[in-house]
Amino acid sequence: MFLFDGKDYEVLGTAVKTTRAYSRPDERHLEWTAREDGKTTTKTISELSADGNSRTVTTTGHDAQGRTVNNVQVYDRVR
């Protein structure tokens, strides 16, 4: 379980101590930051469109090998 309070919560079942901090700045945005051994690895922002028909998820940071991560995923609602 996690809360949207910006505090770090441990992710169970990982080889390296991993935490995530979740927040909800407003009704259309979710943000979370992943940390491994206390070091920030990625930040993810999920934005719901104003009409509720799509969601954009943007992730930035570094993967386990230290490579830069810049991902944008767009999801459309299927009716």
PDB file of N, CA, C and O in Angstrom:
ATOM      1  N   MET A   1       0.840  -1.180   0.000  1.00  0.00           N
ATOM      2  CA  MET A   1       0.000   0.000   0.000  1.00  0.00           C
ATOM      3  C   MET A   1       0.882   1.240   0.000  1.00  0.00           C
ATOM      4  O   MET A   1       1.970   1.238   0.575  1.00  0.00           O
ATOM      5  N   PHE A   2       0.412   2.286  -0.641  1.00  0.00           N
ATOM      6  CA  PHE A   2       1.126   3.550  -0.618  1.00  0.00           C
ATOM      7  C   PHE A   2       0.127   4.681  -0.479  1.00  0.00           C
ATOM      8  O   PHE A   2      -1.058   4.528  -0.777  1.00  0.00           O
ATOM      9  N   LEU A   3       0.616   5.796  -0.031  1.00  0.00           N
ATOM     10  CA  LEU A   3      -0.189   6.995   0.130  1.00  0.00           C
ATOM     11  C   LEU A   3       0.357   8.078  -0.786  1.00  0.00           C
ATOM     12  O   LEU A   3       1.536   8.054  -1.138  1.00  0.00           O
ATOM     13  N   PHE A   4      -0.472   9.013  -1.169  1.00  0.00           N
ATOM     14  CA  PHE A   4      -0.052  10.119  -2.028  1.00  0.00           C
ATOM     15  C   PHE A   4       0.432  11.281  -1.179  1.00  0.00           C
ATOM     16  O   PHE A   4      -0.098  12.389  -1.262  1.00  0.00           O
ATOM     17  N   ASP A   5       1.459  11.017  -0.349  1.00  0.00           N
ATOM     18  CA  ASP A   5       1.951  12.031   0.580  1.00  0.00           C
ATOM     19  C   ASP A   5       3.389  12.464   0.308  1.00  0.00           C
ATOM     20  O   ASP A   5       3.952  13.249   1.070  1.00  0.00           O
ATOM     21  N   GLY A   6       3.996  11.954  -0.785  1.00  0.00           N
ATOM     22  CA  GLY A   6       5.357  12.335  -1.136  1.00  0.00           C
ATOM     23  C   GLY A   6       6.440  11.660  -0.315  1.00  0.00           C
ATOM     24  O   GLY A   6       7.621  11.953  -0.502  1.00  0.00           O
ATOM     25  N   LYS A   7       6.064  10.757   0.598  1.00  0.00           N
ATOM     26  CA  LYS A   7       7.048  10.047   1.419  1.00  0.00           C
ATOM     27  C   LYS A   7       7.463   8.755   0.734  1.00  0.00           C
ATOM     28  O   LYS A   7       6.689   8.163  -0.018  1.00  0.00           O
ATOM     29  N   ASP A   8       8.694   8.321   1.000  1.00  0.00           N
ATOM     30  CA  ASP A   8       9.208   7.081   0.410  1.00  0.00           C
ATOM     31  C   ASP A   8       8.584   5.858   1.071  1.00  0.00           C
ATOM     32  O   ASP A   8       8.476   5.772   2.294  1.00  0.00           O
ATOM     33  N   TYR A   9       8.171   4.903   0.215  1.00  0.00           N
ATOM     34  CA  TYR A   9       7.645   3.624   0.678  1.00  0.00           C
ATOM     35  C   TYR A   9       8.438   2.516   0.007  1.00  0.00           C
ATOM     36  O   TYR A   9       8.693   2.571  -1.196  1.00  0.00           O
ATOM     37  N   GLU A  10       8.827   1.514   0.778  1.00  0.00           N
ATOM     38  CA  GLU A  10       9.645   0.426   0.257  1.00  0.00           C
ATOM     39  C   GLU A  10       8.858  -0.449  -0.705  1.00  0.00           C
ATOM     40  O   GLU A  10       7.691  -0.764  -0.469  1.00  0.00           O
ATOM     41  N   VAL A  11       9.514  -0.836  -1.793  1.00  0.00           N
ATOM     42  CA  VAL A  11       8.953  -1.774  -2.760  1.00  0.00           C
ATOM     43  C   VAL A  11       9.480  -3.148  -2.374  1.00  0.00           C
ATOM     44  O   VAL A  11      10.693  -3.360  -2.348  1.00  0.00           O
ATOM     45  N   LEU A  12       8.591  -4.075  -2.078  1.00  0.00           N
ATOM     46  CA  LEU A  12       8.991  -5.401  -1.629  1.00  0.00           C
ATOM     47  C   LEU A  12       9.344  -6.298  -2.812  1.00  0.00           C
ATOM     48  O   LEU A  12       8.802  -6.141  -3.906  1.00  0.00           O
ATOM     49  N   GLY A  13      10.258  -7.238  -2.581  1.00  0.00           N
ATOM     50  CA  GLY A  13      10.595  -8.227  -3.587  1.00  0.00           C
ATOM     51  C   GLY A  13      11.644  -7.780  -4.590  1.00  0.00           C
ATOM     52  O   GLY A  13      11.797  -8.414  -5.634  1.00  0.00           O
ATOM     53  N   THR A  14      12.366  -6.710  -4.305  1.00  0.00           N
ATOM     54  CA  THR A  14      13.411  -6.250  -5.223  1.00  0.00           C
ATOM     55  C   THR A  14      14.781  -6.639  -4.682  1.00  0.00           C
ATOM     56  O   THR A  14      14.968  -6.732  -3.469  1.00  0.00           O
ATOM     57  N   ALA A  15      15.742  -6.868  -5.583  1.00  0.00           N
ATOM     58  CA  ALA A  15      17.093  -7.274  -5.177  1.00  0.00           C
ATOM     59  C   ALA A  15      17.840  -6.134  -4.496  1.00  0.00           C
ATOM     60  O   ALA A  15      18.639  -6.365  -3.588  1.00  0.00           O
ATOM     61  N   VAL A  16      17.583  -4.914  -4.929  1.00  0.00           N
ATOM     62  CA  VAL A  16      18.207  -3.719  -4.365  1.00  0.00           C
ATOM     63  C   VAL A  16      17.130  -2.955  -3.614  1.00  0.00           C
ATOM     64  O   VAL A  16      15.986  -2.898  -4.065  1.00  0.00           O
ATOM     65  N   LYS A  17      17.481  -2.360  -2.464  1.00  0.00           N
ATOM     66  CA  LYS A  17      16.485  -1.606  -1.709  1.00  0.00           C
ATOM     67  C   LYS A  17      15.903  -0.508  -2.597  1.00  0.00           C
ATOM     68  O   LYS A  17      16.604   0.411  -3.022  1.00  0.00           O
ATOM     69  N   THR A  18      14.618  -0.626  -2.862  1.00  0.00           N
ATOM     70  CA  THR A  18      13.923   0.296  -3.746  1.00  0.00           C
ATOM     71  C   THR A  18      12.758   0.925  -3.006  1.00  0.00           C
ATOM     72  O   THR A  18      12.021   0.249  -2.288  1.00  0.00           O
ATOM     73  N   THR A  19      12.601   2.239  -3.192  1.00  0.00           N
ATOM     74  CA  THR A  19      11.454   2.939  -2.624  1.00  0.00           C
ATOM     75  C   THR A  19      10.789   3.759  -3.712  1.00  0.00           C
ATOM     76  O   THR A  19      11.382   4.059  -4.747  1.00  0.00           O
ATOM     77  N   ARG A  20       9.536   4.113  -3.448  1.00  0.00           N
ATOM     78  CA  ARG A  20       8.807   5.023  -4.331  1.00  0.00           C
ATOM     79  C   ARG A  20       8.057   6.027  -3.466  1.00  0.00           C
ATOM     80  O   ARG A  20       7.534   5.702  -2.400  1.00  0.00           O
ATOM     81  N   ALA A  21       8.026   7.244  -3.960  1.00  0.00           N
ATOM     82  CA  ALA A  21       7.279   8.313  -3.299  1.00  0.00           C
ATOM     83  C   ALA A  21       6.199   8.774  -4.279  1.00  0.00           C
ATOM     84  O   ALA A  21       6.493   9.108  -5.426  1.00  0.00           O
ATOM     85  N   TYR A  22       4.955   8.790  -3.817  1.00  0.00           N
ATOM     86  CA  TYR A  22       3.822   9.135  -4.659  1.00  0.00           C
ATOM     87  C   TYR A  22       3.198  10.447  -4.209  1.00  0.00           C
ATOM     88  O   TYR A  22       3.134  10.744  -3.016  1.00  0.00           O
ATOM     89  N   SER A  23       2.739  11.228  -5.183  1.00  0.00           N
ATOM     90  CA  SER A  23       1.994  12.444  -4.849  1.00  0.00           C
ATOM     91  C   SER A  23       0.931  12.673  -5.918  1.00  0.00           C
ATOM     92  O   SER A  23       1.009  12.135  -7.023  1.00  0.00           O
ATOM     93  N   ARG A  24      -0.039  13.466  -5.571  1.00  0.00           N
ATOM     94  CA  ARG A  24      -1.119  13.809  -6.491  1.00  0.00           C
ATOM     95  C   ARG A  24      -1.322  15.317  -6.422  1.00  0.00           C
ATOM     96  O   ARG A  24      -2.124  15.804  -5.626  1.00  0.00           O
ATOM     97  N   PRO A  25      -0.581  16.068  -7.271  1.00  0.00           N
ATOM     98  CA  PRO A  25      -0.635  17.530  -7.200  1.00  0.00           C
ATOM     99  C   PRO A  25      -2.015  18.119  -7.478  1.00  0.00           C
ATOM    100  O   PRO A  25      -2.375  19.154  -6.917  1.00  0.00           O
ATOM    101  N   ASP A  26      -2.788  17.462  -8.344  1.00  0.00           N
ATOM    102  CA  ASP A  26      -4.154  17.900  -8.622  1.00  0.00           C
ATOM    103  C   ASP A  26      -4.947  16.698  -9.133  1.00  0.00           C
ATOM    104  O   ASP A  26      -4.419  15.587  -9.193  1.00  0.00           O
ATOM    105  N   GLU A  27      -6.190  16.911  -9.495  1.00  0.00           N
ATOM    106  CA  GLU A  27      -7.059  15.791  -9.854  1.00  0.00           C
ATOM    107  C   GLU A  27      -6.673  15.095 -11.162  1.00  0.00           C
ATOM    108  O   GLU A  27      -7.134  13.981 -11.411  1.00  0.00           O
ATOM    109  N   ARG A  28      -5.850  15.712 -11.996  1.00  0.00           N
ATOM    110  CA  ARG A  28      -5.478  15.116 -13.280  1.00  0.00           C
ATOM    111  C   ARG A  28      -4.042  14.599 -13.338  1.00  0.00           C
ATOM    112  O   ARG A  28      -3.630  14.048 -14.359  1.00  0.00           O
ATOM    113  N   HIS A  29      -3.272  14.768 -12.255  1.00  0.00           N
ATOM    114  CA  HIS A  29      -1.858  14.368 -12.281  1.00  0.00           C
ATOM    115  C   HIS A  29      -1.502  13.437 -11.124  1.00  0.00           C
ATOM    116  O   HIS A  29      -1.931  13.639  -9.988  1.00  0.00           O
ATOM    117  N   LEU A  30      -0.711  12.416 -11.440  1.00  0.00           N
ATOM    118  CA  LEU A  30      -0.078  11.557 -10.442  1.00  0.00           C
ATOM    119  C   LEU A  30       1.418  11.639 -10.702  1.00  0.00           C
ATOM    120  O   LEU A  30       1.843  11.659 -11.857  1.00  0.00           O
ATOM    121  N   GLU A  31       2.212  11.687  -9.656  1.00  0.00           N
ATOM    122  CA  GLU A  31       3.660  11.712  -9.804  1.00  0.00           C
ATOM    123  C   GLU A  31       4.265  10.692  -8.866  1.00  0.00           C
ATOM    124  O   GLU A  31       3.787  10.510  -7.747  1.00  0.00           O
ATOM    125  N   TRP A  32       5.320  10.024  -9.317  1.00  0.00           N
ATOM    126  CA  TRP A  32       6.052   9.150  -8.411  1.00  0.00           C
ATOM    127  C   TRP A  32       7.524   9.164  -8.770  1.00  0.00           C
ATOM    128  O   TRP A  32       7.910   9.285  -9.933  1.00  0.00           O
ATOM    129  N   THR A  33       8.330   9.034  -7.730  1.00  0.00           N
ATOM    130  CA  THR A  33       9.777   9.024  -7.867  1.00  0.00           C
ATOM    131  C   THR A  33      10.290   7.697  -7.331  1.00  0.00           C
ATOM    132  O   THR A  33       9.958   7.303  -6.213  1.00  0.00           O
ATOM    133  N   ALA A  34      11.099   7.008  -8.128  1.00  0.00           N
ATOM    134  CA  ALA A  34      11.701   5.731  -7.716  1.00  0.00           C
ATOM    135  C   ALA A  34      13.136   5.981  -7.275  1.00  0.00           C
ATOM    136  O   ALA A  34      13.871   6.745  -7.900  1.00  0.00           O
ATOM    137  N   ARG A  35      13.519   5.321  -6.188  1.00  0.00           N
ATOM    138  CA  ARG A  35      14.885   5.419  -5.683  1.00  0.00           C
ATOM    139  C   ARG A  35      15.419   4.016  -5.410  1.00  0.00           C
ATOM    140  O   ARG A  35      14.711   3.156  -4.885  1.00  0.00           O
ATOM    141  N   GLU A  36      16.679   3.804  -5.776  1.00  0.00           N
ATOM    142  CA  GLU A  36      17.373   2.553  -5.460  1.00  0.00           C
ATOM    143  C   GLU A  36      18.559   2.896  -4.582  1.00  0.00           C
ATOM    144  O   GLU A  36      19.379   3.744  -4.936  1.00  0.00           O
ATOM    145  N   ASP A  37      18.651   2.238  -3.437  1.00  0.00           N
ATOM    146  CA  ASP A  37      19.700   2.526  -2.451  1.00  0.00           C
ATOM    147  C   ASP A  37      19.763   4.024  -2.137  1.00  0.00           C
ATOM    148  O   ASP A  37      20.846   4.576  -1.942  1.00  0.00           O
ATOM    149  N   GLY A  38      18.600   4.678  -2.088  1.00  0.00           N
ATOM    150  CA  GLY A  38      18.527   6.091  -1.742  1.00  0.00           C
ATOM    151  C   GLY A  38      18.805   7.052  -2.873  1.00  0.00           C
ATOM    152  O   GLY A  38      18.658   8.263  -2.702  1.00  0.00           O
ATOM    153  N   LYS A  39      19.207   6.536  -4.037  1.00  0.00           N
ATOM    154  CA  LYS A  39      19.535   7.383  -5.176  1.00  0.00           C
ATOM    155  C   LYS A  39      18.343   7.425  -6.138  1.00  0.00           C
ATOM    156  O   LYS A  39      17.823   6.381  -6.530  1.00  0.00           O
ATOM    157  N   THR A  40      17.914   8.629  -6.515  1.00  0.00           N
ATOM    158  CA  THR A  40      16.791   8.773  -7.432  1.00  0.00           C
ATOM    159  C   THR A  40      17.153   8.179  -8.789  1.00  0.00           C
ATOM    160  O   THR A  40      18.180   8.518  -9.377  1.00  0.00           O
ATOM    161  N   THR A  41      16.285   7.280  -9.278  1.00  0.00           N
ATOM    162  CA  THR A  41      16.530   6.667 -10.585  1.00  0.00           C
ATOM    163  C   THR A  41      15.580   7.221 -11.638  1.00  0.00           C
ATOM    164  O   THR A  41      16.016   7.603 -12.724  1.00  0.00           O
ATOM    165  N   THR A  42      14.288   7.269 -11.330  1.00  0.00           N
ATOM    166  CA  THR A  42      13.331   7.788 -12.310  1.00  0.00           C
ATOM    167  C   THR A  42      12.252   8.620 -11.645  1.00  0.00           C
ATOM    168  O   THR A  42      11.929   8.436 -10.472  1.00  0.00           O
ATOM    169  N   LYS A  43      11.705   9.535 -12.419  1.00  0.00           N
ATOM    170  CA  LYS A  43      10.530  10.301 -12.006  1.00  0.00           C
ATOM    171  C   LYS A  43       9.488  10.112 -13.092  1.00  0.00           C
ATOM    172  O   LYS A  43       9.784  10.236 -14.280  1.00  0.00           O
ATOM    173  N   THR A  44       8.274   9.813 -12.676  1.00  0.00           N
ATOM    174  CA  THR A  44       7.190   9.561 -13.617  1.00  0.00           C
ATOM    175  C   THR A  44       6.031  10.495 -13.324  1.00  0.00           C
ATOM    176  O   THR A  44       5.647  10.692 -12.171  1.00  0.00           O
ATOM    177  N   ILE A  45       5.482  11.066 -14.384  1.00  0.00           N
ATOM    178  CA  ILE A  45       4.313  11.938 -14.265  1.00  0.00           C
ATOM    179  C   ILE A  45       3.227  11.364 -15.168  1.00  0.00           C
ATOM    180  O   ILE A  45       3.447  11.134 -16.357  1.00  0.00           O
ATOM    181  N   SER A  46       2.058  11.137 -14.589  1.00  0.00           N
ATOM    182  CA  SER A  46       0.918  10.636 -15.337  1.00  0.00           C
ATOM    183  C   SER A  46      -0.128  11.739 -15.382  1.00  0.00           C
ATOM    184  O   SER A  46      -0.555  12.249 -14.346  1.00  0.00           O
ATOM    185  N   GLU A  47      -0.537  12.103 -16.595  1.00  0.00           N
ATOM    186  CA  GLU A  47      -1.502  13.195 -16.755  1.00  0.00           C
ATOM    187  C   GLU A  47      -2.734  12.691 -17.495  1.00  0.00           C
ATOM    188  O   GLU A  47      -2.630  12.128 -18.584  1.00  0.00           O
ATOM    189  N   LEU A  48      -3.889  12.897 -16.899  1.00  0.00           N
ATOM    190  CA  LEU A  48      -5.162  12.568 -17.519  1.00  0.00           C
ATOM    191  C   LEU A  48      -5.641  13.802 -18.278  1.00  0.00           C
ATOM    192  O   LEU A  48      -5.611  14.911 -17.745  1.00  0.00           O
ATOM    193  N   SER A  49      -6.081  13.611 -19.521  1.00  0.00           N
ATOM    194  CA  SER A  49      -6.548  14.747 -20.312  1.00  0.00           C
ATOM    195  C   SER A  49      -7.793  15.357 -19.679  1.00  0.00           C
ATOM    196  O   SER A  49      -8.486  14.704 -18.898  1.00  0.00           O
ATOM    197  N   ALA A  50      -8.068  16.600 -20.017  1.00  0.00           N
ATOM    198  CA  ALA A  50      -9.212  17.316 -19.454  1.00  0.00           C
ATOM    199  C   ALA A  50     -10.535  16.612 -19.766  1.00  0.00           C
ATOM    200  O   ALA A  50     -11.452  16.630 -18.944  1.00  0.00           O
ATOM    201  N   ASP A  51     -10.641  15.990 -20.950  1.00  0.00           N
ATOM    202  CA  ASP A  51     -11.882  15.300 -21.310  1.00  0.00           C
ATOM    203  C   ASP A  51     -11.926  13.854 -20.816  1.00  0.00           C
ATOM    204  O   ASP A  51     -12.929  13.167 -21.007  1.00  0.00           O
ATOM    205  N   GLY A  52     -10.831  13.381 -20.174  1.00  0.00           N
ATOM    206  CA  GLY A  52     -10.803  12.035 -19.616  1.00  0.00           C
ATOM    207  C   GLY A  52     -10.637  10.931 -20.643  1.00  0.00           C
ATOM    208  O   GLY A  52     -10.797   9.756 -20.311  1.00  0.00           O
ATOM    209  N   ASN A  53     -10.317  11.280 -21.890  1.00  0.00           N
ATOM    210  CA  ASN A  53     -10.221  10.279 -22.946  1.00  0.00           C
ATOM    211  C   ASN A  53      -8.807   9.795 -23.232  1.00  0.00           C
ATOM    212  O   ASN A  53      -8.631   8.851 -24.003  1.00  0.00           O
ATOM    213  N   SER A  54      -7.801  10.409 -22.636  1.00  0.00           N
ATOM    214  CA  SER A  54      -6.440   9.927 -22.849  1.00  0.00           C
ATOM    215  C   SER A  54      -5.593  10.198 -21.609  1.00  0.00           C
ATOM    216  O   SER A  54      -5.932  11.022 -20.759  1.00  0.00           O
ATOM    217  N   ARG A  55      -4.480   9.474 -21.541  1.00  0.00           N
ATOM    218  CA  ARG A  55      -3.540   9.629 -20.435  1.00  0.00           C
ATOM    219  C   ARG A  55      -2.139   9.611 -21.030  1.00  0.00           C
ATOM    220  O   ARG A  55      -1.831   8.792 -21.895  1.00  0.00           O
ATOM    221  N   THR A  56      -1.300  10.517 -20.559  1.00  0.00           N
ATOM    222  CA  THR A  56       0.095  10.574 -20.987  1.00  0.00           C
ATOM    223  C   THR A  56       0.977  10.287 -19.786  1.00  0.00           C
ATOM    224  O   THR A  56       0.832  10.912 -18.735  1.00  0.00           O
ATOM    225  N   VAL A  57       1.902   9.328 -19.947  1.00  0.00           N
ATOM    226  CA  VAL A  57       2.822   8.957 -18.880  1.00  0.00           C
ATOM    227  C   VAL A  57       4.232   9.274 -19.367  1.00  0.00           C
ATOM    228  O   VAL A  57       4.677   8.745 -20.385  1.00  0.00           O
ATOM    229  N   THR A  58       4.932  10.138 -18.637  1.00  0.00           N
ATOM    230  CA  THR A  58       6.283  10.553 -18.990  1.00  0.00           C
ATOM    231  C   THR A  58       7.233  10.100 -17.896  1.00  0.00           C
ATOM    232  O   THR A  58       7.030  10.415 -16.724  1.00  0.00           O
ATOM    233  N   THR A  59       8.275   9.359 -18.276  1.00  0.00           N
ATOM    234  CA  THR A  59       9.274   8.876 -17.321  1.00  0.00           C
ATOM    235  C   THR A  59      10.650   9.383 -17.738  1.00  0.00           C
ATOM    236  O   THR A  59      11.046   9.262 -18.897  1.00  0.00           O
ATOM    237  N   THR A  60      11.367   9.951 -16.778  1.00  0.00           N
ATOM    238  CA  THR A  60      12.729  10.424 -17.021  1.00  0.00           C
ATOM    239  C   THR A  60      13.647   9.911 -15.925  1.00  0.00           C
ATOM    240  O   THR A  60      13.193   9.632 -14.816  1.00  0.00           O
ATOM    241  N   GLY A  61      14.932   9.785 -16.224  1.00  0.00           N
ATOM    242  CA  GLY A  61      15.896   9.349 -15.214  1.00  0.00           C
ATOM    243  C   GLY A  61      16.923   8.412 -15.795  1.00  0.00           C
ATOM    244  O   GLY A  61      17.395   8.602 -16.916  1.00  0.00           O
ATOM    245  N   HIS A  62      17.273   7.375 -15.009  1.00  0.00           N
ATOM    246  CA  HIS A  62      18.295   6.409 -15.424  1.00  0.00           C
ATOM    247  C   HIS A  62      17.849   4.996 -15.061  1.00  0.00           C
ATOM    248  O   HIS A  62      17.205   4.781 -14.034  1.00  0.00           O
ATOM    249  N   ASP A  63      18.202   4.035 -15.919  1.00  0.00           N
ATOM    250  CA  ASP A  63      17.863   2.647 -15.632  1.00  0.00           C
ATOM    251  C   ASP A  63      18.960   2.008 -14.777  1.00  0.00           C
ATOM    252  O   ASP A  63      19.901   2.687 -14.367  1.00  0.00           O
ATOM    253  N   ALA A  64      18.841   0.710 -14.508  1.00  0.00           N
ATOM    254  CA  ALA A  64      19.773   0.008 -13.628  1.00  0.00           C
ATOM    255  C   ALA A  64      21.199   0.011 -14.164  1.00  0.00           C
ATOM    256  O   ALA A  64      22.148  -0.113 -13.390  1.00  0.00           O
ATOM    257  N   GLN A  65      21.364   0.150 -15.474  1.00  0.00           N
ATOM    258  CA  GLN A  65      22.701   0.189 -16.067  1.00  0.00           C
ATOM    259  C   GLN A  65      23.246   1.616 -16.184  1.00  0.00           C
ATOM    260  O   GLN A  65      24.345   1.817 -16.699  1.00  0.00           O
ATOM    261  N   GLY A  66      22.487   2.600 -15.710  1.00  0.00           N
ATOM    262  CA  GLY A  66      22.929   3.990 -15.746  1.00  0.00           C
ATOM    263  C   GLY A  66      22.612   4.711 -17.041  1.00  0.00           C
ATOM    264  O   GLY A  66      23.008   5.862 -17.223  1.00  0.00           O
ATOM    265  N   ARG A  67      21.901   4.046 -17.946  1.00  0.00           N
ATOM    266  CA  ARG A  67      21.532   4.687 -19.207  1.00  0.00           C
ATOM    267  C   ARG A  67      20.374   5.660 -18.986  1.00  0.00           C
ATOM    268  O   ARG A  67      19.520   5.436 -18.128  1.00  0.00           O
ATOM    269  N   THR A  68      20.355   6.734 -19.761  1.00  0.00           N
ATOM    270  CA  THR A  68      19.293   7.731 -19.654  1.00  0.00           C
ATOM    271  C   THR A  68      17.969   7.149 -20.131  1.00  0.00           C
ATOM    272  O   THR A  68      17.905   6.461 -21.150  1.00  0.00           O
ATOM    273  N   VAL A  69      16.915   7.439 -19.373  1.00  0.00           N
ATOM    274  CA  VAL A  69      15.561   7.006 -19.705  1.00  0.00           C
ATOM    275  C   VAL A  69      14.720   8.238 -19.998  1.00  0.00           C
ATOM    276  O   VAL A  69      14.626   9.143 -19.168  1.00  0.00           O
ATOM    277  N   ASN A  70      14.112   8.275 -21.169  1.00  0.00           N
ATOM    278  CA  ASN A  70      13.155   9.319 -21.546  1.00  0.00           C
ATOM    279  C   ASN A  70      12.036   8.632 -22.306  1.00  0.00           C
ATOM    280  O   ASN A  70      12.151   8.408 -23.511  1.00  0.00           O
ATOM    281  N   ASN A  71      10.966   8.298 -21.624  1.00  0.00           N
ATOM    282  CA  ASN A  71       9.850   7.590 -22.243  1.00  0.00           C
ATOM    283  C   ASN A  71       8.583   8.422 -22.158  1.00  0.00           C
ATOM    284  O   ASN A  71       8.308   9.058 -21.140  1.00  0.00           O
ATOM    285  N   VAL A  72       7.815   8.411 -23.239  1.00  0.00           N
ATOM    286  CA  VAL A  72       6.486   9.023 -23.241  1.00  0.00           C
ATOM    287  C   VAL A  72       5.532   7.982 -23.799  1.00  0.00           C
ATOM    288  O   VAL A  72       5.727   7.463 -24.898  1.00  0.00           O
ATOM    289  N   GLN A  73       4.497   7.685 -23.024  1.00  0.00           N
ATOM    290  CA  GLN A  73       3.478   6.732 -23.453  1.00  0.00           C
ATOM    291  C   GLN A  73       2.135   7.453 -23.448  1.00  0.00           C
ATOM    292  O   GLN A  73       1.824   8.189 -22.511  1.00  0.00           O
ATOM    293  N   VAL A  74       1.346   7.242 -24.489  1.00  0.00           N
ATOM    294  CA  VAL A  74       0.030   7.863 -24.585  1.00  0.00           C
ATOM    295  C   VAL A  74      -1.001   6.749 -24.706  1.00  0.00           C
ATOM    296  O   VAL A  74      -0.878   5.863 -25.552  1.00  0.00           O
ATOM    297  N   TYR A  75      -2.008   6.800 -23.859  1.00  0.00           N
ATOM    298  CA  TYR A  75      -3.077   5.822 -23.841  1.00  0.00           C
ATOM    299  C   TYR A  75      -4.379   6.508 -24.192  1.00  0.00           C
ATOM    300  O   TYR A  75      -4.704   7.550 -23.623  1.00  0.00           O
ATOM    301  N   ASP A  76      -5.137   5.934 -25.129  1.00  0.00           N
ATOM    302  CA  ASP A  76      -6.445   6.449 -25.495  1.00  0.00           C
ATOM    303  C   ASP A  76      -7.513   5.525 -24.929  1.00  0.00           C
ATOM    304  O   ASP A  76      -7.361   4.303 -24.925  1.00  0.00           O
ATOM    305  N   ARG A  77      -8.575   6.119 -24.459  1.00  0.00           N
ATOM    306  CA  ARG A  77      -9.694   5.348 -23.928  1.00  0.00           C
ATOM    307  C   ARG A  77     -10.432   4.648 -25.068  1.00  0.00           C
ATOM    308  O   ARG A  77     -10.740   5.261 -26.090  1.00  0.00           O
ATOM    309  N   VAL A  78     -10.708   3.372 -24.881  1.00  0.00           N
ATOM    310  CA  VAL A  78     -11.457   2.604 -25.864  1.00  0.00           C
ATOM    311  C   VAL A  78     -12.868   2.460 -25.331  1.00  0.00           C
ATOM    312  O   VAL A  78     -13.079   2.053 -24.189  1.00  0.00           O
ATOM    313  N   ARG A  79     -13.818   2.795 -26.160  1.00  0.00           N
ATOM    314  CA  ARG A  79     -15.220   2.702 -25.724  1.00  0.00           C
ATOM    315  C   ARG A  79     -15.961   1.665 -26.495  1.00  0.00           C
ATOM    316  O   ARG A  79     -17.151   1.453 -26.259  1.00  0.00           O
TER     317      ARG A  79
END
